[in-house]
Amino acid sequence: MKMKKKIFESNLRLTKLALLASGIKISRTQYRRSIEIFFDSYLYYLNLAWLYMDVVAEVQWLIEGVLTGKNFIELSLAVPCITVSLLATSKSIFLYLNRVTVNKIIDQLRKIHPDRKDDLATFAKDKTNEDVEVDIQEESERFLRFVVLLLYYICAVVICTFPMMPVISMAYDYHKTGKTECKYPYLVKYFFDAYQKSLWPVVYIHHVISTVIVGCNVFGSDSLFYAVCIYIQMHFRILCHRLENIVTQSREKTTEDLTNAVKRHQQLIDLVDQVESLYTKSTLFNIVTSSVLICLSGFIITMVADVSIVISFVTFLFMNLSQISLLCFFGDMLMLSSTRVSSAVYNSLWYETDTRTKKSMLLILMRAQKPCKLTACKFADLNLSAFTTILSRSWSYFALLKTMYK
């Protein structure tokens, strides 16, 4: 049991740290009461206020730019930053407001997480079945660690690159001309003049922290989504293997295993429904904004001559593409793993069982033909078809935008 908890918790360690930095406490660690209240009640709103000081300032800069007649390329520089800040907020706020559901999902996954020596062996009496289930578990855990680390490094590169580009640009200007002007990661207009050299360090640090907040919100919410999807599909795969081998010579053993399989199937369906309620609204916003973000990022990369801006938005574009592609990939993976349960029932020795068992297995087969899926508020299913649609729309918007600009 200790090994079971240790493996499960270690796979969620980076996710928990990122969410904790965002102000969303899902760890079971007990803090002193005052610190726990701070993380549960105040840190998220403090981060939100900190970030939206810059978002509001960006909107003010954008409005002033429109009124003063700035060209479209200059105005387009601010839109992706505003949009990704709103996207990061939409991802995190539903987790924060539904912390009870988040913890319920994690507790259920922790409870049913298979232990190599105990849980797997209770079903798999022979060594072959036990080895197959262990392989499924280890493969899923390796994949989860790879995906989480991949997203972690992508977010880390963006968090480091985006704030550093203005500093590099300022240093280059000073080297070439002996003069430079204050530049920031975000294009902002505060109620005070932020472009005074004496205020630059303070405002710049404020922007860096805002970037970290956005990164933690995106990484924490997305990595939790990936982890939940991988664990659920792992349990679907194990369930499929058990159903394929569920018929034994002992009628009592077959009935017992079938009862446990039905209960596990219901648990997994319930888990998918909880994840759907948790992510469906933010997924809708994500799908709607992704085409705009990809289009504008590509437009800026191809039209702007400033190398520092191009590098910033290349990393930004790469993060957005990887984020939405992984989101659709895991939604598709979950759908496929849930429908394979029906094939597992069909591939079993169901024809050698009694009538009552056949009826129970038929009910499982019929229910499994309806996929467990995640949606964007029921408007679209989250799968690879949705990703191709997003890319298609992004390219259409990009081509239209370039044609109109020329």
Secondary structure, DSSP 8 states (H G I E B T S, - for coil): -HHHHHHHHHHTHHHHHHHHHHT---------HHHHHIIIIIHHHHHHHHHHHHHHHHHHHHHHHHHHT--HHHHHTHHHHHHHHHHHHHHHHHHHHTHHHHHHHHHHHHHH---TTTHHHHH--SHHHHHHHHHHHHHHHHHHHHHHHHHHHHHHHHHHHHHHHHHHHHHHHHHHHS------SS----SS-TTSTTTHHHHHHHHHHHHHHHHHHHHHHHHHHHHHHHHHHHHHHHHHHHHHT---S-HHHHHHHHHHHHHHHHHHHHHHHHHHHHHHHHHHHHHHHHHHHHHHHHHHHHH---HHHHHHHHHHHHHHHHHHHHHHHHHHHHHHHHHHHHHHHHTS-GGGS-HHHHHHHHHHHHHHTS----BSTTSSB-SHHHHHHHHHHHHHHHHHHHHHH-
